[in-house]
Amino acid sequence: MSNLELDPSVMRFYGETVNEDSRLRSSADGRMELVRTQELLRRFLPPPPARVLDVGGGSGIHAEWLVKDGYDVALVDPVPRHVESAAAVCSASVGDARDLHEPDNSFDVVQLLGPLYHLPDPEDRGKALAEAFRVVKPGGLVAAAAINRYASLFEHVTYAHLHTERIHASVAKILETAVYDGARGFTLSYFHRAEELVEELVASGLVDVQVFGIEGPAWSLVKAAEQQPGDGPTDELIASAMDAARLAEPYPELLAASSHLLAVGRAPAAVNAAGS
């Protein structure tokens, strides 16, 4: 993948198979992910109308609320189907997180809410974060999402099939290698530990890096309720799981139980000629 081509499983999954917007708008854990991502980003975003580059922004589900909040958003995504849809929301173009065409120091915020999922090669992840660092302004915000290392363990319990031989073996391999090969179902993907995600942002040059569990430690209970016969999770269960995510934030040991992680950091502020 160092030739800046995405694995075919990624292009097939997002270009032909799945509608990511539907997952985030309709599934219970997807709705939690969307709302919590908004909640976390709004703590750190500068006031509108700051310029935001949404790298790997899909069909514009995050760009949509950012535009409504008053931000000037440009979106880049490798999937033409996504870019065509996102163009109705904001400026959108086909591109790769590892080779952005935007000028240096041109955005107040750069967000990567998906690219790191599908870059198992650490050099590729480094390129994506280096590009984000390059195009963000001094003092600007970079936000990067990752799939938690242990997400598949919790998720496949909710489907009540972790104990089957094939799924057990697949999840065991993810836990051992941090990589899913995209052979069936999902795409080629990488699963981060929280401390590893922080290290990668720091290595790109970002400072003041913090990491959060997006859905928190109770998301799998909500997803399990959705998989069972009946009406699915109640509003009260979802509200309690969201509150658990907020309560868990001061406790790093609980990061391992979240489905996704969000790391935020800033480019060092510019200094004048005297170095002050």
LOMI-474112 format. One record per residue: residue in one letter; z, y, x of N, C-alpha, C in turn. Coordinates in Angstrom, 1 decimal, padded with zeros to 4 digits. Layout:
N
> aa;n.zz;n.yy;n.xx;ca.zz;ca.yy;ca.xx;c.zz;c.yy;c.xx
> A;Z;Y;X;Z;Y;X;Z;Y;X .
...
# end
This chain:
276
> aa;n.zz;n.yy;n.xx;ca.zz;ca.yy;ca.xx;c.zz;c.yy;c.xx
> M;000.0;-001.2;000.8;000.0;000.0;000.0;000.0;001.3;000.8 .
> S;000.0;001.1;002.2;-000.1;002.3;003.0;-001.4;003.0;003.0 .
> N;-002.4;002.4;002.4;-003.7;003.0;002.2;-003.8;003.9;001.0 .
> L;-002.7;004.2;000.4;-002.5;005.1;-000.7;-003.2;004.6;-002.0 .
> E;-003.4;003.3;-002.1;-003.8;002.7;-003.3;-002.6;002.0;-003.9 .
> L;-002.5;002.2;-005.2;-001.4;001.5;-005.9;-001.7;000.1;-006.2 .
> D;-000.7;-000.8;-006.2;-000.9;-002.2;-006.5;-001.6;-002.3;-007.8 .
> P;-002.5;-003.3;-008.0;-003.2;-003.4;-009.3;-002.3;-003.7;-010.4 .
> S;-001.2;-004.3;-010.2;-000.3;-004.6;-011.3;000.3;-003.3;-011.9 .
> V;000.4;-002.2;-011.1;000.9;-001.0;-011.6;-000.1;-000.3;-012.4 .
> M;-001.3;-000.2;-011.9;-002.4;000.4;-012.7;-002.7;-000.3;-014.0 .
> R;-002.6;-001.6;-014.0;-002.9;-002.4;-015.2;-001.8;-002.2;-016.2 .
> F;-000.5;-002.2;-015.7;000.6;-002.1;-016.6;000.6;-000.8;-017.4 .
> Y;000.4;000.3;-016.6;000.5;001.6;-017.2;-000.9;002.1;-017.8 .
> G;-001.9;001.5;-017.2;-003.2;002.0;-017.7;-003.8;001.2;-018.9 .
> E;-003.3;-000.1;-019.1;-003.8;-000.9;-020.1;-002.8;-001.5;-021.1 .
> T;-001.5;-001.8;-020.5;-000.6;-002.6;-021.3;000.5;-001.9;-022.0 .
> V;001.2;-001.0;-021.4;002.4;-000.4;-022.0;002.2;001.1;-022.2 .
> N;002.9;001.6;-023.2;003.0;003.0;-023.5;004.4;003.4;-023.1 .
> E;004.6;004.1;-022.0;005.9;004.4;-021.5;006.6;005.4;-022.4 .
> D;005.8;006.3;-023.0;006.4;007.2;-024.0;007.1;006.5;-025.1 .
> S;006.5;005.4;-025.6;007.1;004.6;-026.7;008.4;004.0;-026.3 .
> R;008.5;003.5;-025.1;009.7;002.9;-024.6;010.8;003.9;-024.6 .
> L;010.5;005.1;-024.1;011.6;006.2;-024.0;011.9;006.8;-025.3 .
> R;011.0;006.7;-026.3;011.3;007.3;-027.6;011.9;006.4;-028.6 .
> S;011.6;005.0;-028.5;011.9;004.1;-029.6;013.0;003.1;-029.2 .
> S;013.0;002.6;-028.0;014.0;001.6;-027.6;015.3;002.3;-027.4 .
> A;016.4;001.6;-027.8;017.8;002.3;-027.7;018.1;002.7;-026.2 .
> D;017.9;001.8;-025.3;018.2;002.1;-023.9;017.2;003.1;-023.4 .
> G;016.0;003.1;-023.8;015.0;004.1;-023.4;015.4;005.5;-023.9 .
> R;015.9;005.6;-025.1;016.4;006.9;-025.6;017.6;007.4;-024.8 .
> M;018.5;006.5;-024.5;019.6;006.9;-023.6;019.1;007.4;-022.3 .
> E;018.1;006.7;-021.7;017.5;007.2;-020.4;016.9;008.6;-020.5 .
> L;016.2;008.8;-021.6;015.5;010.1;-021.8;016.6;011.2;-021.9 .
> V;017.5;011.0;-022.8;018.5;012.1;-023.1;019.4;012.3;-021.9 .
> R;019.8;011.3;-021.2;020.7;011.5;-020.0;019.9;012.1;-018.9 .
> T;018.6;011.8;-018.7;017.8;012.4;-017.7;017.7;013.9;-018.0 .
> Q;017.5;014.3;-019.2;017.4;015.7;-019.6;018.8;016.4;-019.3 .
> E;019.8;015.7;-019.7;021.2;016.2;-019.5;021.5;016.5;-018.0 .
> L;021.2;015.5;-017.2;021.5;015.6;-015.8;020.6;016.7;-015.1 .
> L;019.3;016.7;-015.4;018.5;017.7;-014.8;018.8;019.1;-015.2 .
> R;019.2;019.3;-016.4;019.5;020.7;-016.9;020.7;021.2;-016.1 .
> R;021.6;020.4;-015.5;022.7;020.9;-014.7;022.2;021.6;-013.5 .
> F;021.1;021.2;-013.0;020.6;021.6;-011.6;019.4;022.5;-011.7 .
> L;018.6;022.4;-012.7;017.4;023.2;-012.8;017.7;024.7;-012.7 .
> P;016.8;025.4;-012.0;017.0;026.9;-012.0;016.5;027.4;-013.3 .
> P;016.8;028.7;-013.7;016.4;029.2;-015.0;014.9;029.2;-015.1 .
> P;014.4;029.1;-016.3;013.0;029.3;-016.6;012.6;030.7;-016.4 .
> P;011.4;031.0;-016.0;010.2;030.2;-016.0;009.9;029.6;-014.6 .
> A;010.8;028.9;-013.9;010.6;028.4;-012.6;009.4;027.4;-012.7 .
> R;008.8;027.2;-011.5;007.7;026.2;-011.5;008.2;024.8;-011.1 .
> V;007.8;023.8;-011.9;008.2;022.5;-011.8;006.9;021.6;-011.5 .
> L;007.0;020.8;-010.5;005.9;019.8;-010.3;006.5;018.4;-010.7 .
> D;005.9;017.8;-011.7;006.3;016.5;-012.3;005.4;015.4;-011.7 .
> V;005.9;014.8;-010.6;005.1;013.9;-009.8;005.3;012.5;-010.5 .
> G;004.2;011.8;-010.8;004.3;010.5;-011.5;004.9;010.8;-012.9 .
> G;004.5;011.9;-013.5;005.0;012.3;-014.8;004.5;011.6;-016.0 .
> G;003.7;010.5;-015.8;003.2;009.8;-016.9;002.3;010.7;-017.9 .
> S;002.5;010.4;-019.2;001.7;011.2;-020.2;002.4;012.4;-020.6 .
> G;003.5;012.8;-019.9;004.1;014.1;-020.1;005.4;014.2;-020.9 .
> I;006.1;013.0;-021.0;007.3;013.0;-021.8;008.4;013.9;-021.3 .
> H;008.5;014.1;-020.0;009.5;015.0;-019.4;008.9;016.4;-019.4 .
> A;007.6;016.5;-019.1;006.9;017.8;-019.0;007.1;018.5;-020.4 .
> E;007.0;017.7;-021.5;007.1;018.3;-022.8;008.4;019.1;-023.1 .
> W;009.5;018.5;-022.7;010.8;019.2;-023.0;011.0;020.3;-021.9 .
> L;010.4;020.2;-020.7;010.5;021.2;-019.8;009.7;022.5;-020.2 .
> V;008.5;022.2;-020.7;007.7;023.3;-021.2;008.4;024.0;-022.4 .
> K;009.0;023.2;-023.3;009.7;023.8;-024.4;010.9;024.6;-024.0 .
> D;011.5;024.2;-022.8;012.6;025.0;-022.3;012.1;026.3;-021.5 .
> G;010.8;026.4;-021.4;010.3;027.6;-020.8;009.8;027.5;-019.4 .
> Y;009.7;026.3;-018.8;009.3;026.1;-017.4;007.8;026.1;-017.3 .
> D;007.3;026.5;-016.2;005.9;026.4;-015.8;005.7;025.0;-015.1 .
> V;005.1;024.1;-015.8;005.0;022.7;-015.3;003.6;022.3;-015.0 .
> A;003.5;021.6;-013.8;002.2;021.0;-013.4;002.6;019.5;-013.2 .
> L;001.7;018.6;-013.7;001.9;017.2;-013.6;000.9;016.5;-012.8 .
> V;001.3;015.5;-012.0;000.4;014.7;-011.2;000.8;013.2;-011.5 .
> D;-000.2;012.4;-011.7;000.0;011.0;-012.0;-001.2;010.2;-011.6 .
> P;-001.0;009.0;-011.1;-002.2;008.2;-010.6;-003.0;007.5;-011.8 .
> V;-002.5;007.5;-013.0;-003.1;006.8;-014.1;-003.9;007.8;-014.9 .
> P;-005.3;007.6;-014.9;-006.1;008.6;-015.7;-005.7;008.7;-017.2 .
> R;-005.3;007.6;-017.8;-004.9;007.6;-019.2;-003.7;008.5;-019.4 .
> H;-002.8;008.5;-018.5;-001.6;009.4;-018.6;-002.0;010.8;-018.4 .
> V;-002.9;011.1;-017.5;-003.3;012.5;-017.2;-004.0;013.1;-018.4 .
> E;-004.8;012.3;-019.0;-005.6;012.8;-020.2;-004.6;013.2;-021.3 .
> S;-003.6;012.4;-021.5;-002.6;012.7;-022.5;-001.7;013.9;-022.1 .
> A;-001.3;014.0;-020.9;-000.4;015.0;-020.4;-001.1;016.4;-020.4 .
> A;-002.5;016.4;-020.3;-003.2;017.7;-020.3;-003.0;018.5;-021.6 .
> A;-002.6;017.8;-022.7;-002.3;018.5;-023.9;-000.9;019.3;-023.8 .
> V;-000.1;018.9;-022.8;001.2;019.5;-022.6;001.3;020.6;-021.6 .
> C;000.6;020.3;-020.4;000.7;021.2;-019.3;-000.5;020.9;-018.4 .
> S;-000.6;021.7;-017.3;-001.6;021.4;-016.3;-001.4;020.0;-015.7 .
> A;-002.4;019.2;-015.7;-002.3;017.8;-015.3;-003.5;017.3;-014.4 .
> S;-003.2;016.5;-013.4;-004.3;016.1;-012.5;-003.9;014.7;-012.0 .
> V;-005.0;013.9;-011.7;-004.8;012.6;-011.1;-004.4;012.8;-009.6 .
> G;-003.4;012.1;-009.2;-003.0;012.2;-007.8;-001.9;011.2;-007.4 .
> D;-001.6;011.2;-006.2;-000.6;010.2;-005.6;000.6;010.9;-005.0 .
> A;001.8;010.4;-005.3;003.0;011.0;-004.8;003.0;011.1;-003.3 .
> R;002.3;010.2;-002.6;002.4;010.2;-001.2;001.4;011.1;-000.5 .
> D;000.5;011.8;-001.3;-000.5;012.7;-000.7;-000.8;013.8;-001.8 .
> L;000.2;014.7;-002.0;000.0;015.7;-002.9;-001.0;016.8;-002.4 .
> H;-001.7;017.4;-003.3;-002.7;018.4;-003.0;-002.2;019.8;-003.1 .
> E;-000.9;019.9;-003.5;-000.3;021.2;-003.7;000.0;021.9;-002.4 .
> P;000.0;023.2;-002.3;000.4;023.9;-001.1;001.8;023.8;-000.7 .
> D;002.2;024.0;000.5;003.5;024.0;001.0;004.4;025.1;000.2 .
> N;005.6;024.8;000.0;006.6;025.7;-000.5;006.1;026.4;-001.8 .
> S;005.5;025.6;-002.7;004.9;026.2;-003.9;005.6;026.0;-005.2 .
> F;006.6;025.2;-005.2;007.3;024.9;-006.5;008.8;025.0;-006.3 .
> D;009.4;025.5;-007.4;010.9;025.6;-007.4;011.6;024.3;-007.6 .
> V;010.9;023.3;-008.2;011.4;022.0;-008.5;010.3;021.0;-008.3 .
> V;010.7;019.9;-007.7;009.8;018.7;-007.6;010.6;017.5;-008.1 .
> Q;010.0;016.9;-009.1;010.7;015.7;-009.7;009.8;014.5;-009.6 .
> L;010.4;013.4;-009.1;009.8;012.1;-009.0;010.5;011.1;-009.9 .
> L;010.2;011.0;-011.2;010.9;010.2;-012.1;010.2;008.9;-012.4 .
> G;009.7;008.3;-011.3;009.0;007.1;-011.5;008.3;006.5;-010.2 .
> P;007.8;007.4;-009.3;007.0;006.9;-008.2;007.8;006.0;-007.3 .
> L;009.1;006.2;-007.1;009.8;005.3;-006.2;010.0;003.9;-006.8 .
> Y;009.8;003.8;-008.1;009.9;002.4;-008.7;008.9;001.5;-008.1 .
> H;007.7;002.0;-007.7;006.6;001.1;-007.5;006.1;001.2;-006.0 .
> L;007.1;001.6;-005.1;006.7;001.7;-003.7;007.7;000.9;-002.9 .
> P;007.5;-000.4;-002.8;008.4;-001.3;-002.0;008.4;-001.1;-000.6 .
> D;007.4;-000.5;000.0;007.3;-000.2;001.4;008.1;001.0;001.7 .
> P;009.2;001.0;002.6;010.0;002.2;002.8;009.1;003.3;003.4 .
> E;008.1;003.0;004.1;007.2;004.1;004.7;006.6;004.8;003.5 .
> D;006.2;004.1;002.5;005.5;004.8;001.4;006.5;005.7;000.6 .
> R;007.7;005.2;000.4;008.8;006.0;-000.2;009.1;007.2;000.6 .
> G;009.1;007.0;001.9;009.3;008.2;002.8;008.2;009.2;002.7 .
> K;007.0;008.7;002.6;005.9;009.7;002.4;006.0;010.5;001.1 .
> A;006.4;009.8;000.0;006.5;010.4;-001.3;007.6;011.5;-001.2 .
> L;008.7;011.2;-000.6;009.8;012.2;-000.5;009.5;013.3;000.5 .
> A;008.7;012.9;001.5;008.3;014.0;002.5;007.4;015.0;001.8 .
> E;006.5;014.5;001.0;005.6;015.3;000.3;006.3;016.2;-000.7 .
> A;007.3;015.7;-001.4;008.1;016.5;-002.3;008.8;017.6;-001.5 .
> F;009.4;017.3;-000.4;010.0;018.2;000.5;009.1;019.3;001.0 .
> R;007.8;018.9;001.3;006.8;019.9;001.7;006.5;020.9;000.7 .
> V;006.3;020.5;-000.6;005.8;021.4;-001.6;006.9;022.2;-002.3 .
> V;008.2;021.8;-002.1;009.2;022.5;-002.8;009.6;023.7;-001.9 .
> K;010.0;024.8;-002.6;010.4;026.0;-001.9;011.7;025.9;-001.2 .
> P;012.0;026.6;-000.1;013.3;026.6;000.5;014.4;026.9;-000.6 .
> G;015.4;026.0;-000.6;016.4;026.1;-001.6;016.1;025.5;-002.9 .
> G;014.9;024.9;-003.0;014.4;024.3;-004.2;015.0;023.0;-004.5 .
> L;014.9;022.5;-005.7;015.4;021.2;-006.1;014.4;020.1;-006.1 .
> V;014.9;018.9;-005.6;014.1;017.7;-005.6;014.9;016.7;-006.4 .
> A;014.4;016.1;-007.4;015.1;015.0;-008.2;014.2;013.8;-008.2 .
> A;014.8;012.6;-007.8;014.1;011.4;-007.7;014.9;010.3;-008.5 .
> A;014.2;009.6;-009.3;014.8;008.4;-010.1;014.4;007.1;-009.4 .
> A;015.3;006.1;-009.6;015.1;004.8;-009.0;015.6;003.8;-010.0 .
> I;015.1;002.6;-009.9;015.6;001.4;-010.6;016.8;000.9;-009.9 .
> N;017.9;000.7;-010.5;019.1;000.2;-009.8;018.9;-001.3;-009.4 .
> R;019.5;-001.6;-008.2;019.3;-002.9;-007.6;019.7;-004.1;-008.6 .
> Y;020.7;-003.8;-009.5;021.2;-004.9;-010.3;020.7;-004.8;-011.7 .
> A;019.8;-003.9;-012.0;019.3;-003.7;-013.4;018.8;-005.0;-014.0 .
> S;018.0;-005.8;-013.3;017.4;-007.0;-013.8;018.5;-008.0;-014.2 .
> L;019.6;-008.1;-013.5;020.6;-009.0;-013.8;021.2;-008.7;-015.2 .
> F;021.5;-007.4;-015.4;022.1;-007.0;-016.7;021.0;-007.2;-017.8 .
> E;019.8;-006.8;-017.5;018.7;-006.7;-018.6;018.4;-008.1;-019.1 .
> H;018.3;-009.1;-018.2;017.9;-010.4;-018.6;019.1;-011.2;-019.3 .
> V;020.3;-010.7;-019.2;021.4;-011.2;-020.0;021.2;-010.7;-021.5 .
> T;020.7;-009.5;-021.6;020.5;-009.0;-023.0;019.4;-009.8;-023.7 .
> Y;018.5;-010.3;-023.0;017.4;-011.2;-023.6;017.9;-012.6;-023.8 .
> A;019.1;-012.9;-023.4;019.7;-014.2;-023.5;018.9;-015.3;-022.9 .
> H;018.2;-015.0;-021.7;017.5;-016.1;-021.0;017.7;-016.1;-019.5 .
> L;018.7;-015.4;-019.0;019.0;-015.4;-017.6;019.3;-016.8;-017.1 .
> H;019.8;-017.6;-017.9;020.2;-019.0;-017.5;019.0;-019.9;-017.4 .
> T;017.9;-019.5;-017.9;016.7;-020.4;-017.8;016.2;-020.5;-016.3 .
> E;015.6;-021.5;-015.9;015.3;-021.7;-014.5;014.4;-020.7;-014.0 .
> R;013.3;-020.3;-014.7;012.4;-019.4;-014.1;013.0;-018.0;-014.0 .
> I;013.7;-017.5;-015.1;014.2;-016.2;-015.0;015.4;-016.1;-014.0 .
> H;016.2;-017.1;-013.9;017.3;-017.2;-012.9;016.7;-017.0;-011.5 .
> A;015.6;-017.8;-011.2;015.0;-017.7;-009.9;014.4;-016.4;-009.6 .
> S;013.8;-015.8;-010.6;013.2;-014.5;-010.4;014.2;-013.4;-010.2 .
> V;015.3;-013.4;-011.0;016.3;-012.3;-010.8;017.0;-012.6;-009.4 .
> A;017.3;-013.8;-009.1;017.9;-014.1;-007.8;017.1;-013.5;-006.6 .
> K;015.8;-013.6;-006.8;014.9;-013.1;-005.7;015.0;-011.6;-005.6 .
> I;015.0;-011.0;-006.8;015.1;-009.5;-006.8;016.4;-009.1;-006.1 .
> L;017.5;-009.7;-006.5;018.8;-009.4;-005.9;018.8;-009.6;-004.4 .
> E;018.1;-010.6;-003.9;018.0;-010.9;-002.5;017.1;-010.0;-001.7 .
> T;015.9;-009.6;-002.3;014.9;-008.9;-001.6;014.7;-007.4;-002.0 .
> A;015.3;-007.1;-003.2;015.1;-005.8;-003.8;013.7;-005.5;-004.3 .
> V;012.8;-006.5;-004.4;011.4;-006.4;-004.8;011.1;-007.4;-005.8 .
> Y;010.4;-006.9;-006.9;009.7;-007.8;-007.8;008.2;-007.8;-007.6 .
> D;007.6;-008.9;-007.6;006.2;-009.0;-007.1;005.2;-008.6;-008.2 .
> G;005.6;-008.4;-009.4;004.7;-008.0;-010.5;003.8;-009.2;-011.0 .
> A;004.3;-010.4;-010.8;003.5;-011.6;-011.2;003.3;-011.7;-012.7 .
> R;004.3;-011.3;-013.5;004.2;-011.3;-014.9;005.2;-010.3;-015.5 .
> G;004.8;-009.8;-016.7;005.7;-008.8;-017.4;005.6;-007.4;-016.8 .
> F;006.5;-007.1;-015.8;006.6;-005.8;-015.2;005.7;-005.7;-014.0 .
> T;005.7;-004.6;-013.3;004.8;-004.4;-012.2;005.5;-004.7;-010.9 .
> L;004.8;-004.6;-009.8;005.4;-004.6;-008.5;006.4;-003.4;-008.4 .
> S;007.6;-003.7;-008.0;008.6;-002.7;-008.1;009.7;-002.9;-007.1 .
> Y;010.4;-001.8;-006.9;011.5;-001.8;-005.9;012.8;-001.4;-006.6 .
> F;013.9;-002.0;-006.2;015.2;-001.8;-006.8;016.2;-001.3;-005.8 .
> H;016.7;-000.1;-006.0;017.5;000.7;-005.0;019.0;000.4;-005.2 .
> R;019.7;000.4;-004.1;021.2;000.7;-004.2;021.4;002.2;-004.1 .
> A;022.5;002.6;-004.7;022.7;004.1;-004.8;022.8;004.7;-003.4 .
> E;023.5;004.1;-002.5;023.7;004.7;-001.2;022.3;004.7;-000.4 .
> E;021.5;003.7;-000.7;020.2;003.7;-000.1;019.3;004.9;-000.6 .
> L;019.4;005.1;-001.9;018.6;006.2;-002.4;019.0;007.6;-001.8 .
> V;020.3;007.7;-001.7;020.8;009.0;-001.0;020.3;009.1;000.4 .
> E;020.4;008.0;001.1;019.9;008.0;002.5;018.5;008.4;002.6 .
> E;017.7;007.9;001.7;016.2;008.2;001.7;016.0;009.7;001.5 .
> L;016.7;010.3;000.5;016.5;011.7;000.3;017.0;012.6;001.5 .
> V;018.1;012.2;002.1;018.7;012.9;003.2;017.7;012.8;004.4 .
> A;017.1;011.6;004.6;016.1;011.4;005.7;014.9;012.3;005.5 .
> S;014.6;012.7;004.3;013.4;013.5;004.0;013.7;015.0;004.4 .
> G;015.0;015.3;004.6;015.3;016.7;005.0;016.2;017.4;003.9 .
> L;016.4;016.7;002.8;017.1;017.4;001.7;018.6;017.4;002.0 .
> V;019.3;018.3;001.4;020.8;018.5;001.6;021.5;018.5;000.3 .
> D;022.8;018.4;000.3;023.6;018.4;-000.9;023.2;017.3;-001.9 .
> V;022.9;016.2;-001.4;022.3;015.1;-002.2;023.4;014.5;-003.0 .
> Q;023.2;014.3;-004.3;024.1;013.6;-005.2;023.3;012.5;-006.0 .
> V;024.0;011.5;-006.4;023.4;010.4;-007.2;024.2;010.1;-008.4 .
> F;023.5;009.9;-009.5;024.1;009.6;-010.8;023.6;008.3;-011.4 .
> G;024.4;007.6;-012.2;023.9;006.5;-013.0;023.4;007.1;-014.3 .
> I;022.1;006.9;-014.6;021.5;007.6;-015.8;022.1;007.1;-017.1 .
> E;022.0;005.8;-017.3;022.5;005.2;-018.6;023.9;004.8;-018.5 .
> G;024.5;004.7;-017.4;025.9;004.4;-017.2;026.2;002.9;-017.4 .
> P;027.4;002.5;-017.4;027.8;001.1;-017.3;027.7;000.3;-018.6 .
> A;027.5;001.0;-019.7;027.5;000.3;-021.0;026.1;000.1;-021.6 .
> W;025.1;000.5;-020.9;023.7;000.5;-021.5;023.3;-000.9;-021.9 .
> S;023.7;-001.9;-021.2;023.3;-003.3;-021.5;023.9;-003.8;-022.8 .
> L;025.1;-003.3;-023.2;025.7;-003.6;-024.4;024.8;-003.1;-025.6 .
> V;024.3;-001.9;-025.4;023.4;-001.3;-026.4;022.1;-002.1;-026.5 .
> K;021.6;-002.5;-025.4;020.3;-003.2;-025.4;020.5;-004.6;-025.9 .
> A;021.6;-005.2;-025.7;021.9;-006.6;-026.2;022.0;-006.5;-027.7 .
> A;022.7;-005.5;-028.2;022.8;-005.3;-029.7;021.4;-005.1;-030.3 .
> E;020.5;-004.5;-029.6;019.1;-004.2;-030.1;018.3;-005.6;-030.2 .
> Q;018.6;-006.5;-029.3;017.9;-007.7;-029.2;018.4;-008.7;-030.3 .
> Q;019.5;-008.6;-030.8;020.1;-009.5;-031.8;019.5;-009.2;-033.2 .
> P;019.5;-010.3;-034.0;019.0;-010.1;-035.4;019.8;-009.0;-036.1 .
> G;019.2;-008.3;-037.0;020.0;-007.3;-037.8;019.4;-005.9;-037.5 .
> D;020.2;-004.9;-037.8;019.8;-003.5;-037.8;019.8;-002.9;-036.4 .
> G;020.3;-003.6;-035.4;020.4;-003.1;-034.1;021.6;-002.3;-033.8 .
> P;021.7;-001.6;-032.7;022.9;-000.9;-032.3;023.2;000.3;-033.3 .
> T;024.4;000.5;-033.6;024.8;001.6;-034.4;024.8;002.9;-033.6 .
> D;024.7;004.0;-034.4;024.8;005.3;-033.7;026.1;005.5;-033.0 .
> E;027.2;004.9;-033.5;028.5;005.0;-032.8;028.5;004.2;-031.5 .
> L;027.8;003.1;-031.5;027.7;002.3;-030.2;027.0;003.1;-029.2 .
> I;025.8;003.7;-029.6;025.0;004.4;-028.6;025.8;005.7;-028.1 .
> A;026.5;006.3;-029.0;027.3;007.5;-028.6;028.4;007.1;-027.7 .
> S;029.0;006.0;-027.9;030.1;005.5;-027.0;029.5;005.2;-025.6 .
> A;028.3;004.5;-025.6;027.7;004.2;-024.3;027.3;005.4;-023.6 .
> M;026.8;006.4;-024.3;026.5;007.7;-023.6;027.7;008.4;-023.0 .
> D;028.8;008.3;-023.8;030.1;008.9;-023.3;030.6;008.1;-022.1 .
> A;030.4;006.8;-022.1;030.8;006.0;-020.9;030.0;006.4;-019.7 .
> A;028.7;006.7;-019.8;027.9;007.2;-018.7;028.5;008.5;-018.1 .
> R;028.9;009.4;-019.0;029.5;010.6;-018.5;030.9;010.4;-017.8 .
> L;031.7;009.6;-018.5;033.0;009.3;-017.9;032.9;008.6;-016.5 .
> A;031.8;007.8;-016.3;031.7;007.0;-015.1;031.3;007.9;-013.9 .
> E;030.8;009.1;-014.1;030.2;009.9;-013.1;031.0;010.0;-011.8 .
> P;032.4;010.3;-012.0;033.2;010.5;-010.8;033.5;009.2;-010.0 .
> Y;033.0;008.0;-010.5;033.4;006.8;-009.9;032.2;006.0;-009.3 .
> P;031.9;006.2;-008.0;030.7;005.6;-007.4;030.6;004.1;-007.6 .
> E;031.7;003.4;-007.7;031.6;002.0;-007.8;031.0;001.5;-009.1 .
> L;030.9;002.5;-010.1;030.3;002.1;-011.4;028.7;002.4;-011.4 .
> L;028.2;003.0;-010.3;026.8;003.2;-010.3;026.0;001.9;-010.3 .
> A;026.6;000.8;-009.8;025.8;-000.4;-009.7;025.6;-001.0;-011.1 .
> A;026.3;-000.5;-012.2;026.1;-001.1;-013.5;025.0;-000.3;-014.3 .
> S;024.5;000.8;-013.8;023.5;001.6;-014.6;022.1;000.9;-014.4 .
> S;021.3;001.2;-015.3;019.9;000.6;-015.2;019.1;001.5;-014.2 .
> H;019.2;002.8;-014.3;018.4;003.7;-013.4;019.4;004.6;-012.7 .
> L;019.0;005.1;-011.6;019.7;006.1;-010.8;018.9;007.4;-010.7 .
> L;019.6;008.5;-010.7;019.0;009.8;-010.4;019.6;010.5;-009.3 .
> A;018.9;010.8;-008.2;019.4;011.5;-007.1;018.8;012.9;-007.1 .
> V;019.6;013.9;-006.8;019.2;015.3;-006.7;019.6;015.9;-005.4 .
> G;018.7;016.7;-004.8;019.0;017.3;-003.5;018.3;018.6;-003.4 .
> R;018.5;019.4;-002.4;017.9;020.7;-002.3;017.3;020.8;-000.9 .
> A;016.1;021.5;-000.8;015.6;021.9;000.5;016.5;022.9;001.1 .
> P;016.7;022.9;002.4;017.6;023.9;003.0;017.0;025.3;002.7 .
> A;017.9;026.3;002.5;017.5;027.6;002.2;016.8;028.2;003.4 .
> A;015.9;029.1;003.2;015.2;029.8;004.3;016.2;030.7;005.1 .
> V;016.0;030.8;006.4;016.8;031.7;007.2;015.9;032.8;007.7 .
> N;016.5;034.0;008.0;015.7;035.0;008.5;015.5;034.9;010.0 .
> A;014.9;035.8;010.6;014.5;035.6;012.1;015.7;035.6;012.9 .
> A;016.8;036.1;012.5;018.1;036.1;013.3;018.8;034.8;013.1 .
> G;018.3;034.0;012.2;019.0;032.7;012.0;020.2;032.8;011.1 .
> S;020.4;033.9;010.3;021.5;034.0;009.4;021.1;033.7;008.0 .
# end
